[in-house]
Amino acid sequence: MVLSTSARLLRLASLLQSRRHWSGTALSDELGVDTRTIRRDVDRLRELGYPVDASSGVGGGYALGRGADLPPLVLDDDEAVALALALRAATAHVGGIEDTALRLLGKLDQLMPTRLRRRSTALHAVTLSLRTGPPLVAAELLQTLATACRDCRTLAFDYRKHDGTSGRREVQPLRLANFGRRWYLVAWDTGRDDWRSFRVDRIQGTPRTGAAFPARAVPPDVAQRLERGIAYAPFTCRATLRLAGSVSELEAVLPLWCGILEAETPTHSLLRIGAESLDTLVSQIQLVTLPATLVECTEPVPDIQRALTRTAALFQPTTASAGA
């Protein structure tokens, strides 16, 4: 499809805003025009106030400069719809942004053509809001943590642990992670001299930002560490099952919250399950409908058998139903 000059300029502005540097050839491929047309379009953008820098030679190309007179952000159709959908979804999980999100949505709705407005509002119009509880984290707290991660600034805060006890923690923050409705901070705990993950909704009060620290390398297994710290390590009741299949094969059939999958051999994997109590642990094990072998368990086998007996007793036929 051949774009009109105005549509092509908008698309060019959007491309320049999407990444730091573009070669002339890459832009011409994206827009379906030759490099001479790209040069003319860049000159037009400059006339409109876009500070576009150009360089020649090997590695040359175009980059959007930093300028106080930079015109408003240009969004293409898919970006505008994605932004509207993300704003509507975010208000359900992050507190303190509801009014801001609604104001921004109002501005987007006014600027969108009818065809896009119908796309962006379709999901919202037909979605039922079921009970999910209040947002678990405040936007202001997330912003404080994110800024400290980016700028390599130490943080000190009071933290309520899984067992309900609280204590002061001093950390070097690395990353924020989202798991379901919860947010987690991955950081180097200076008091414990090790990596730790912290549930953001358990951080009490406002963290105090401190001195800068040298950036640490991201551990290659940071995602696995975090998942293990969320779904297994905090619990006193634990069990490990052996299942046939690779991790990728089992991930396709087991619920994400069932436990932590780890490769054992090319043909078998270990599923590590953690729970608050023995009964909860037994319930989670019963949700694993695939053939499995118990490798280890923190709870005595007789206690597990009694828990299973209690469950089975609920389904024993009564005298009335037995005689029917």
SULWODA-V273157 format. One record per backbone hydrogen bond with DSSP energy under -1.0 kcal/mol. CO is the residue of the C=O (numbers start at 1). NH is the residue of the N-H. Records with the same first field share a line. If there is no record, write none. Layout:
BEGIN
CO: NH + NH
END
This chain:
BEGIN
4: 8
5: 9
6: 10
7: 11
8: 12
9: 13
10: 14
11: 15
12: 16
13: 17
22: 62
23: 27
24: 28
25: 29
26: 30
27: 31
28: 32 + 33
34: 38
35: 39
36: 40
37: 41
38: 42
39: 43
40: 44
41: 45
42: 46
43: 47
44: 48
45: 50
46: 49
50: 52
51: 65
53: 63
55: 61
57: 60
61: 55
62: 22
63: 53
67: 70
76: 80
77: 81
78: 82
79: 83
80: 84
81: 85
82: 86
83: 87
84: 88
85: 89
86: 90
87: 91
89: 92
90: 93 + 94
95: 139
97: 101
98: 102
99: 103
100: 104
101: 105
102: 106
103: 107
104: 108
105: 109
106: 110
107: 111
108: 112
113: 117
114: 118
115: 119
116: 120
117: 121
121: 125
122: 126
128: 130
137: 95
138: 142
139: 143
140: 144
141: 145
142: 146
143: 147
144: 148
145: 149
146: 150
147: 151
148: 153
152: 213
154: 210
155: 171
156: 208
157: 169
158: 204
159: 167
161: 164
165: 161
167: 159
169: 157
170: 190
171: 155
172: 188
175: 186
177: 184
179: 182
182: 179
183: 200
184: 177
185: 198
186: 174 + 175
187: 196
188: 172
189: 193 + 194
194: 189
196: 187
198: 185
199: 202
200: 203
202: 160
208: 156
211: 154
219: 222
221: 225
222: 226
223: 227
224: 228
225: 229
226: 230
227: 231
228: 232 + 233
232: 235
237: 275
238: 298
239: 273
240: 295 + 296
241: 271
242: 293
243: 269
246: 250
247: 251
250: 253 + 254
255: 258
260: 272
262: 270
267: 245
268: 264 + 265
269: 243
270: 262
271: 241
272: 260
273: 239
275: 237
277: 281
278: 282
279: 283
280: 284
281: 285
282: 286
285: 288
287: 289
293: 242
296: 240
300: 304
301: 305
302: 306
303: 307
304: 308
305: 309
306: 310
307: 311
308: 312
309: 313
312: 315
313: 316
318: 322
319: 323
END
